[in-house]
């Protein structure tokens, strides 16, 4: 295959970026998209040019590191991670536009690499449970209905890649945040911090500069793990109950 690549190049967060065009020949249809970029970078290095910086790690669709906006869609034309996208998806002679995630909360580090530590801070704000240290409890000590366990596992499949943010015209992180809240709110182990978790994680999400939900469903449509919008509804309920409880406690304290 012969393809034309229009890739966003940007030296750092403060410099002005621009698209640069590369003619890429001898592309195998069996290559993954990242392998194709590896070959391009090898050619650039041989020519003495700066290789294209992009995030990657496991290349198995698990870690959530790969984050490319390909032809106007997060991860490209298929609902999968970039590392699992193969060149057979594209046509010989096609022009492919490759950009980084576009969001204020995801500043560009270099080229196609963005800083997604905002997600880490949201998780650190409340995405944990209190446990007693010591021996490991028996796996069946706390019976959990299968339906509940399945819903928690579905939410826990979120890999934090940020495709939901990149897909949303408001750059909302509500799908990510709601998945992290849901996976703990559904389980008995997550009840201790349940109320403060919703308040703290939503507050951190807002503080990071993510936008509000558009209700268009673009996040679910582009999520490589198919995280459901029902998690956002659950997060809204969790947040409402938490803030209502906080208001009642404050009112009692004030003698209302």
C-alpha positions in Angstrom: 0.0 0.0 0.0 1.0 3.6 -0.6 -0.6 6.2 1.7 -0.3 9.9 2.4 0.0 10.9 6.1 -0.9 14.3 7.4 0.6 14.3 10.9 0.4 17.0 13.6 3.9 18.0 14.6 4.5 20.2 17.6 7.8 20.6 19.4 6.3 21.2 22.9 3.3 22.7 24.7 4.3 26.3 24.2 5.3 26.1 20.5 2.9 26.4 17.6 2.1 23.1 15.8 1.2 22.3 12.2 0.5 19.4 9.9 3.3 17.9 8.0 2.8 15.6 5.0 4.6 12.3 4.6 4.4 9.9 1.6 4.6 6.5 3.1 5.2 3.5 0.7 5.5 -0.2 1.2 2.8 -0.3 3.9 1.6 -3.8 4.6 -2.1 -4.2 5.2 -1.3 -6.6 8.0 0.5 -3.9 10.0 -1.2 -2.3 13.0 -1.5 1.5 12.8 1.3 1.9 15.4 3.6 -0.5 13.5 3.1 1.6 10.4 4.2 4.7 12.5 7.2 2.7 13.7 8.3 2.1 10.1 7.7 5.7 9.3 9.9 6.8 12.2 12.7 4.4 11.2 12.7 6.0 7.8 12.8 9.5 9.3 15.7 8.5 11.6 17.6 7.2 8.6 17.0 10.5 6.8 18.3 12.4 9.9 14.8 13.8 10.7 13.0 14.0 14.0 10.7 10.9 14.6 7.0 11.4 15.4 6.3 11.2 19.1 3.3 9.1 20.0 2.1 7.3 23.1 2.0 3.5 23.3 2.7 0.6 25.7 1.1 -2.8 25.8 -0.2 -2.7 22.2 -2.8 -5.2 23.2 -5.8 -2.9 23.7 -5.5 -3.0 27.5 -3.3 -0.2 28.8 -5.1 2.8 27.3 -1.9 4.6 26.3 -2.4 4.8 22.6 -4.3 8.0 21.8 -4.5 9.1 18.2 -7.3 11.1 16.5 -7.4 9.5 13.0 -9.5 11.0 10.2 -11.7 12.8 12.6 -12.4 10.0 15.0 -10.7 8.9 18.3 -8.6 5.7 17.5 -9.8 5.8 13.9 -12.7 4.3 11.9 -13.3 1.3 14.1 -14.5 1.1 17.7 -11.2 -0.2 19.0 -7.9 1.1 20.4 -5.3 2.5 17.9 -2.9 -0.4 18.5 -5.6 -2.8 17.4 -6.4 -0.9 14.3 -4.9 -2.5 11.2 -3.9 -0.9 7.9 -6.3 -3.2 6.0 -9.0 -0.8 7.3 -7.7 1.9 4.9 -7.4 1.9 1.1 -4.3 2.1 -1.1 -3.6 5.7 -1.9 -5.7 7.1 0.9 -4.8 10.2 2.8 -4.8 9.7 6.6 -5.0 12.7 9.0 -3.4 12.0 12.4 -3.9 14.4 15.4 -3.5 14.3 19.2 -6.5 14.3 21.5 -7.9 17.9 21.4 -8.9 19.0 24.9 -7.9 21.9 27.2 -7.4 19.3 30.0 -5.1 17.2 27.8 -2.3 19.7 26.8 0.0 18.6 24.0 3.5 17.4 25.3 5.0 16.8 21.9 3.5 15.9 18.5 0.8 13.3 19.1 1.6 12.9 22.9 -0.8 14.6 25.4 -0.7 14.9 29.1 -3.5 12.8 30.6 -2.6 13.1 34.2 -5.9 14.9 34.8 -7.4 11.4 34.8 -5.0 10.3 37.5 -6.0 13.2 39.7 -9.7 12.4 39.3 -9.0 8.8 40.3 -6.8 9.9 43.2 -9.6 12.2 44.5 -11.9 9.3 45.4 -11.3 6.1 43.3 -10.2 3.9 46.2 -11.7 1.8 49.1 -10.8 1.5 52.7 -9.5 -1.9 53.7 -8.0 -3.5 56.8 -4.4 -4.5 56.2 -3.4 -8.1 57.1 -4.5 -11.4 55.7 -6.3 -11.6 52.4 -10.0 -12.3 53.0 -11.6 -15.3 51.3 -12.9 -14.5 47.8 -16.4 -15.7 48.7 -16.7 -13.9 52.1 -19.0 -11.3 50.7 -21.7 -12.7 48.4 -22.4 -10.4 45.4 -25.3 -11.0 43.0 -24.1 -11.8 39.5 -26.0 -8.9 37.9 -24.3 -6.5 40.2 -20.9 -8.1 39.7 -21.3 -8.0 35.9 -22.3 -4.3 36.0 -19.3 -3.4 38.2 -17.0 -5.4 35.9 -18.4 -3.7 32.8 -17.6 -0.3 34.3 -14.2 -1.5 35.4 -13.3 -2.2 31.8 -12.6 1.5 31.3 -8.9 1.8 30.4 -8.7 5.5 30.7 -7.5 6.2 27.2 -9.5 9.5 26.9 -11.3 8.7 23.7 -14.6 9.8 25.4 -13.0 13.2 25.9 -11.7 13.5 22.4 -15.1 12.5 20.9 -17.1 15.0 22.9 -17.5 18.5 21.5 -17.4 19.7 25.1 -14.4 17.6 26.0 -16.4 16.0 28.8 -14.8 13.4 31.1 -18.1 12.2 32.5 -18.0 8.8 31.0 -14.6 8.1 32.4 -15.4 9.6 35.8 -18.8 7.8 36.0 -17.2 4.4 35.2 -14.7 4.8 38.0 -17.4 5.8 40.4 -19.8 3.0 39.3 -17.3 0.2 39.6 -16.9 1.0 43.3 -20.4 2.2 44.1 -22.0 -1.0 43.0 -19.8 -3.2 45.3 -20.1 -3.7 49.0 -16.4 -2.9 49.4 -17.0 0.6 48.0 -19.7 1.7 50.4 -17.5 3.3 53.1 -16.5 6.3 50.8 -19.5 6.1 48.6 -20.9 9.6 49.2 -17.6 11.5 49.5 -16.3 9.7 46.5 -18.9 11.1 44.1 -18.5 14.6 45.5 -14.7 14.6 45.3 -14.3 13.0 41.9 -16.9 15.2 40.3 -15.3 18.3 41.9 -11.9 17.3 40.6 -13.2 16.6 37.1 -14.6 20.1 37.0 -11.4 21.6 38.5 -9.4 20.0 35.6 -11.4 21.9 33.1 -13.4 19.2 31.4 -16.8 20.3 29.9 -20.3 19.2 30.7 -22.0 16.2 29.1 -23.6 17.0 25.7 -26.1 14.0 25.9 -25.2 13.1 22.3 -23.7 9.8 23.2 -20.5 10.3 21.1 -18.4 9.1 24.1 -20.1 5.7 24.3 -20.0 5.3 20.5 -16.3 5.8 20.3 -15.3 4.1 23.6 -13.1 1.1 22.6 -14.5 -0.8 25.6 -18.1 0.1 25.1 -18.6 1.8 28.5 -22.3 2.6 28.8 -24.0 6.0 29.2 -26.0 4.4 32.1 -22.9 5.0 34.2 -23.3 8.7 33.8 -26.9 8.4 35.0 -25.6 6.5 38.0 -22.9 9.1 38.7 -25.5 11.8 38.7 -27.7 9.9 41.2 -24.6 9.3 43.4 -23.7 12.9 43.3 -27.2 14.1 44.0 -27.6 11.8 47.0 -24.2 12.8 48.3 -24.8 16.5 48.1 -28.3 16.1 49.5 -27.0 14.2 52.5 -24.2 16.8 53.0 -26.9 19.6 53.0 -29.1 17.7 55.5 -26.1 17.2 57.8 -25.1 20.9 57.6 -28.7 21.9 58.2 -28.9 19.8 61.4 -25.6 21.2 62.5 -27.0 24.8 62.1 -30.1 23.9 64.0 -32.4 24.2 61.0 
